[in-house]
Amino acid sequence: MDQAALIRRGLTRRYRAEKRFKAYGITAIVSGVTFLVFLLGTTFLNGYTALLQTYIAVDITILDSDFDGDLSSASLSRGDYLGIIKRSLRETFPEATTRKEKAELYKLISSGAQYELLEKVVGNPEFVGHTSMFWLLADDEVDVYMKGRIDPAVPEKNRRLKDRSIAWIEQLRDQDRIKRNFNILFFTNGDSREPEQAGILGAVMGSVFTILVTMLLAFPIGVAAAIYLQEFARKNRFTDLIEVNINNLAAVPSIIFGLLGLAIFLNFFHLPRSVPLVGGMVLALMTLPTIIISSRAALAAVPPSIREAALGVGASPVQTVLHHVLPLAMPGMLTGTIIGLAQALGETAPLLVIGMVAFIVDIPSSPMDPGTALPVQIYLWADSPERAFVERTSAAIMTLLLFLVAVNGLIVLLRRKFERRW
């Protein structure tokens, strides 16, 4: 076989191998995108229904005898609104006569509806002495049924919503006394044992305070450490040991940092449990190695000619770094910060170790108030047995992804602002 034929055979095999390599790459990309679309699509389909909540219209008669004394705000606030709602339900469905039937009837309305009624009556005392129609929050099982998540064909013993309750719901539907509104409570309430009353505002505020503490601690400390190690530290065994330890810490499981925070911040310094301040400090420790490593790489990528030119015109080493090298390396540093904060924002294990798994209803107003974080809230809801928490878990995941995109977008804008070309 002549030389030309050998070359053609070699080229044919090479082109065939290149086509296979491209096909493998395209297959990998398509597979990754497919899995991502499937994950996001499943989360959206399970979670978008949490944005709607069922309400039931009930004709409620509020009597003067329901309150002790005058109709002042203090007297109105002490009224038995749960009893008023139960009395109105019995009047609406007089066929519920036995104790068991009444118990099932009362379960149509959420236990939190009494507080809604209280606020409306205290704000408008003219309701007293009259019969008015109020739209009250429905129970989570009613809400799940209205969203088609409960099949009436399933035997009654295998579902929590009984046939009698379904008949009452259908009667309300025929009378246009049941509807679904935008679930504003999901965005304005804290956590709750009742799914229909549970919201994410407490977890969102906890995540905001936690990530702020993390960023305020990790970014300046990480950048300062990177500048010293890359620009000023002498190369010896001590600095080599520090670099090796930093690289190793970047691969340490996050729960180890949680145990470190538990031992130092809680047991030694006796800081309060389940507060965003401690959570931010723990996540800052976890994020520091990533920021230091990426910041050093960004500093090393700055051309040596920048340093030489600055020193040549009389700048001191500190001025050279702060005025010339650091601005050019800042986009790369912010990239490392994005990676570190994205990892910290989705972490759950360290926060569980330091006690941010506590059930907290109140909305934190500062980093020192008890709070939780969105990943922990998702963990708690995913472990709840109620069917209504499934959609709220998916909706919280969607919120976490949007929150992550917002934080990353902000840092990307800062990176572009500082970006320079040479």
C-alpha positions in Angstrom: 0.0 0.0 0.0 1.4 3.3 -1.0 2.0 6.2 1.3 -1.0 8.3 0.1 -3.4 5.5 0.8 -2.0 5.2 4.4 -2.5 8.9 4.9 -6.1 8.8 3.6 -6.9 5.9 5.9 -5.4 7.8 8.8 -7.3 10.9 8.0 -10.6 8.9 7.7 -10.1 7.4 11.1 -9.2 10.8 12.6 -12.3 12.4 11.1 -14.5 9.5 12.3 -13.0 9.9 15.8 -13.7 13.7 15.7 -17.3 13.1 14.7 -17.8 10.6 17.5 -16.2 13.0 20.0 -18.6 15.8 18.8 -21.5 13.4 19.1 -20.5 12.4 22.6 -20.3 16.1 23.6 -23.7 17.0 22.0 -25.2 13.9 23.7 -23.8 15.0 27.1 -25.2 18.6 26.6 -28.6 17.4 25.5 -28.7 14.9 28.4 -27.8 17.6 30.9 -30.3 20.0 29.6 -33.0 17.3 29.5 -32.4 16.4 33.2 -32.4 20.1 34.1 -35.7 20.8 32.3 -37.2 17.7 33.8 -36.1 18.8 37.3 -37.3 22.4 36.9 -40.5 21.3 35.2 -41.4 18.8 37.9 -40.7 21.4 40.6 -42.9 23.9 38.9 -45.7 21.5 38.3 -45.7 20.5 41.9 -45.2 24.0 43.3 -47.2 26.5 41.2 -50.5 25.4 42.9 -49.1 26.7 46.2 -49.7 30.2 44.8 -53.4 29.6 45.1 -55.4 29.1 48.3 -59.0 28.0 48.8 -61.4 30.2 50.7 -65.0 29.4 51.9 -67.8 32.0 52.2 -69.7 31.7 55.5 -72.6 33.8 56.7 -71.6 34.8 60.2 -73.9 36.4 62.7 -72.0 38.3 65.3 -74.1 39.1 68.4 -73.6 41.6 71.1 -73.8 38.8 73.6 -70.6 37.3 72.1 -68.6 40.0 73.9 -68.2 40.9 77.6 -68.8 44.6 78.2 -68.7 47.3 75.6 -67.6 47.1 72.0 -64.2 48.6 72.6 -61.2 47.1 70.8 -60.1 45.3 74.0 -63.5 43.7 74.4 -63.7 42.8 70.7 -60.3 41.2 70.9 -61.4 38.8 73.7 -64.3 37.4 71.7 -64.6 33.7 71.0 -64.3 33.9 67.3 -63.7 30.2 66.9 -67.0 29.5 68.6 -68.7 32.1 66.4 -67.4 30.3 63.3 -68.5 26.9 64.5 -72.0 28.3 65.3 -72.3 29.7 61.8 -71.2 26.5 60.2 -73.8 24.6 62.2 -76.4 27.1 60.9 -75.2 26.6 57.3 -75.3 22.8 57.5 -78.0 21.9 60.0 -77.9 18.3 59.0 -74.7 17.9 61.0 -76.2 16.8 64.3 -73.9 14.2 65.9 -70.6 15.0 67.6 -68.6 13.3 64.9 -70.4 15.1 62.1 -69.9 18.4 63.7 -66.2 17.7 64.2 -65.9 16.9 60.5 -67.8 20.1 59.6 -65.5 22.3 61.7 -62.5 20.9 59.8 -63.7 22.6 56.6 -62.3 25.9 58.0 -58.7 26.5 59.0 -58.0 27.0 62.6 -56.3 30.3 61.6 -59.6 31.7 60.3 -60.6 32.9 63.8 -57.7 35.4 63.7 -58.7 36.7 60.3 -62.3 37.2 61.6 -60.9 38.9 64.7 -58.9 41.4 62.7 -61.9 42.2 60.5 -64.3 42.7 63.4 -61.8 44.8 65.5 -61.2 46.9 62.4 -64.9 47.3 61.6 -67.1 47.0 64.8 -70.2 47.7 62.7 -70.2 43.9 61.9 -71.5 43.3 65.5 -75.2 42.8 65.5 -75.5 41.9 61.9 -75.1 38.9 59.6 -72.4 39.3 57.0 -70.6 37.0 54.6 -66.9 36.4 55.3 -64.4 34.6 53.1 -62.5 32.4 55.5 -59.4 30.3 54.9 -60.2 26.7 54.2 -58.4 23.7 55.7 -55.5 22.2 53.9 -57.4 19.0 53.0 -60.2 21.1 51.4 -57.5 23.0 49.5 -55.9 19.8 48.3 -59.3 18.5 47.2 -60.1 21.6 45.3 -56.8 21.4 43.4 -57.6 17.8 42.3 -55.0 16.1 44.5 -57.6 13.9 46.2 -59.5 11.3 44.2 -63.1 10.8 45.5 -63.1 7.4 43.8 -60.5 6.1 46.3 -62.1 4.2 49.2 -63.0 6.5 52.1 -60.8 4.7 54.5 -57.7 5.4 52.4 -58.1 9.2 52.4 -58.3 11.8 55.1 -61.2 13.8 53.6 -64.4 11.8 54.2 -67.4 11.5 51.8 -69.5 13.7 54.0 -67.0 16.5 53.8 -66.7 16.1 50.1 -70.5 16.4 49.8 -70.4 19.7 51.8 -67.6 21.0 49.6 -69.6 20.2 46.4 -72.6 21.9 47.9 -70.5 25.0 48.6 -69.2 24.8 45.0 -72.7 24.7 43.6 -73.6 27.8 45.6 -70.4 29.7 44.5 -69.3 29.9 48.1 -65.9 28.4 47.5 -63.1 29.8 45.4 -59.3 30.0 45.1 -57.4 33.3 45.5 -53.8 34.3 45.2 -52.0 32.9 48.2 -50.5 36.0 49.7 -50.1 34.3 53.0 -47.4 32.1 51.5 -45.2 35.2 51.0 -46.2 37.2 54.2 -46.4 34.5 56.9 -43.7 32.6 58.8 -43.7 28.9 59.4 -46.8 27.1 60.8 -47.9 23.6 61.7 -50.9 24.1 59.5 -50.0 24.0 55.8 -52.6 26.6 54.7 -51.1 29.1 57.1 -47.4 28.3 56.4 -45.3 31.0 54.6 -41.7 31.6 53.6 -41.2 35.2 54.8 -39.4 34.1 58.0 -37.1 31.8 56.1 -36.4 34.4 53.4 -35.5 37.1 55.9 -33.3 34.5 57.8 -31.5 33.7 54.5 -31.0 37.4 53.7 -29.5 38.1 57.1 -27.4 35.0 57.0 -26.0 35.6 53.5 -25.3 39.3 54.4 -23.3 38.2 57.4 -21.5 35.6 55.3 -20.6 38.1 52.5 -19.5 40.9 54.9 -17.1 38.5 56.7 -15.9 36.2 54.0 -15.3 38.6 51.1 -13.0 41.2 52.8 -11.1 38.5 54.8 -10.7 36.2 51.8 -9.5 39.0 49.6 -7.1 40.3 52.2 -5.7 36.8 52.8 -5.3 36.2 49.0 -3.5 39.5 48.6 -1.0 38.8 51.4 -0.3 35.2 50.3 0.0 36.1 46.6 1.8 39.5 46.7 3.6 39.9 50.0 4.2 36.6 51.8 7.6 35.0 51.4 7.8 31.5 50.0 8.8 29.2 52.8 7.6 26.1 54.6 5.1 28.1 56.7 3.3 29.7 53.8 3.4 26.4 51.9 1.7 24.8 54.9 -1.0 27.5 54.9 -1.6 27.1 51.2 -2.0 23.3 51.5 -4.4 23.7 54.4 -6.5 26.2 52.5 -6.7 23.8 49.5 -7.7 21.0 51.8 -10.3 23.1 53.6 -12.0 23.7 50.3 -12.8 20.0 50.1 -13.9 19.5 53.7 -17.6 18.4 54.0 -19.8 21.3 55.1 -21.1 19.5 58.2 -17.6 19.7 59.6 -17.8 23.5 59.6 -21.1 23.2 61.4 -19.5 21.1 64.1 -16.7 23.7 64.3 -19.3 26.5 64.7 -21.1 24.5 67.3 -17.9 24.0 69.3 -16.5 27.5 69.0 -19.4 30.0 68.5 -22.0 28.2 70.6 -20.2 26.2 73.3 -17.2 28.4 73.8 -18.4 32.0 73.0 -22.0 31.1 74.1 -23.6 32.9 71.2 -27.4 32.3 70.9 -28.6 29.3 68.9 -30.6 29.5 65.7 -29.7 33.1 64.8 -28.6 34.3 61.4 -25.4 35.8 62.9 -24.0 32.4 63.9 -25.2 30.8 60.7 -23.5 33.6 58.7 -20.3 33.1 60.6 -20.3 29.3 60.0 -21.0 29.8 56.3 -18.3 32.4 56.1 -15.7 29.8 57.4 -17.0 27.4 54.8 -16.8 30.0 52.0 -13.4 31.5 52.8 -11.2 28.8 51.1 -13.1 29.1 47.8 -12.8 32.9 47.8 -9.1 32.8 48.8 -8.2 30.3 46.1 -10.1 32.1 43.3 -8.8 35.5 44.4 -5.2 34.2 44.3 -5.8 32.9 40.8 -7.2 36.2 39.7 -4.2 38.1 41.2 -1.8 35.7 39.5 -3.6 36.3 36.1 -2.7 40.0 36.2 0.3 40.5 33.8 3.6 41.2 35.6 4.1 44.2 33.3 1.3 46.1 35.3 3.3 45.7 38.5 6.6 46.6 36.8 5.2 49.7 35.2 3.7 50.9 38.5 6.9 50.3 40.4 8.9 51.9 37.7 7.0 55.2 38.1 7.6 55.3 41.8 4.6 53.5 43.3 5.2 51.5 46.5 4.3 47.8 46.6 1.1 48.5 48.5 0.1 51.2 46.1 0.9 48.9 43.2 -1.4 46.2 44.5 -4.3 48.4 45.7 -4.3 50.9 42.8 -3.4 48.7 39.9 -3.4 45.0 40.5 -6.5 44.7 42.7 -8.9 46.6 40.3 -7.8 44.3 37.4 -8.2 41.2 39.5 -11.6 42.2 41.1 -13.8 40.5 38.4 -12.1 37.2 39.0 -12.5 37.7 42.8 -16.2 38.4 42.4 -16.5 35.2 40.3 -15.1 33.2 43.2 -17.4 35.1 45.5 -20.4 34.1 43.4 -19.4 30.4 43.6 -18.8 30.6 47.4 -22.1 32.4 48.1 -24.1 30.1 45.8 -22.7 27.2 47.8 -23.4 28.8 51.1 -27.0 29.8 50.1 -27.9 26.2 49.5 -26.3 24.7 52.5 -28.4 22.9 55.0 -26.1 20.6 57.1 -24.1 23.3 58.9 -27.2 25.2 59.8 -28.9 22.1 61.2 -25.9 21.4 63.4 -26.0 24.9 65.0 -29.7 24.7 65.7 -31.3 26.7 62.9 -33.7 23.8 62.5 -36.0 25.1 65.3 -39.6 25.8 64.6 -39.9 29.6 64.5 -43.1 31.4 63.6 -41.9 35.0 64.1 -40.2 37.0 61.3 -36.6 37.9 62.2 -35.9 41.6 62.0 -32.2 41.5 62.7 -29.3 39.0 62.5 -29.7 38.5 66.3 -33.3 37.4 66.1 -34.1 33.6 66.0 -34.6 32.5 62.5 -34.2 29.8 59.9 -33.1 29.7 56.3 -34.8 28.6 53.1 -32.9 25.3 52.7 -33.7 24.4 56.2 -37.4 25.4 55.7 -37.5 23.1 52.6 -35.9 20.3 54.6 -38.6 20.7 57.4 -41.5 20.8 55.0 -40.3 17.9 52.9 -40.4 15.8 56.1 -44.0 16.8 56.9 -46.7 14.2 56.3 -49.4 16.6 55.1 -50.0 16.5 51.3 -50.3 20.3 51.2 -46.7 20.7 52.3 -45.5 18.9 49.1 -46.6 21.8 46.9 -45.2 24.3 49.4 -41.9 22.5 49.4 -41.7 22.8 45.6 -42.7 26.5 45.8 -40.0 27.1 48.4 -37.5 25.5 46.1 -38.6 27.8 43.3 -38.2 30.8 45.6 -34.7 29.6 46.6 -33.7 29.3 43.0 -35.0 32.8 42.2 -33.2 34.2 45.3 -30.0 32.5 44.2 -30.4 34.0 40.7 -31.0 37.5 42.2 -27.9 37.3 44.4 -25.7 36.0 41.6 -27.1 38.6 39.2 -26.2 41.4 41.6 -22.7 40.1 41.9 -22.4 39.7 38.1 -23.4 43.3 37.7 -20.7 44.4 40.2 -18.2 42.2 38.3 -19.0 43.8 35.0 -18.7 47.2 36.6 -15.1 46.5 37.8 -14.1 44.5 34.7 -11.3 46.0 32.7 -9.5 44.8 29.6 -5.8 45.0 28.9 
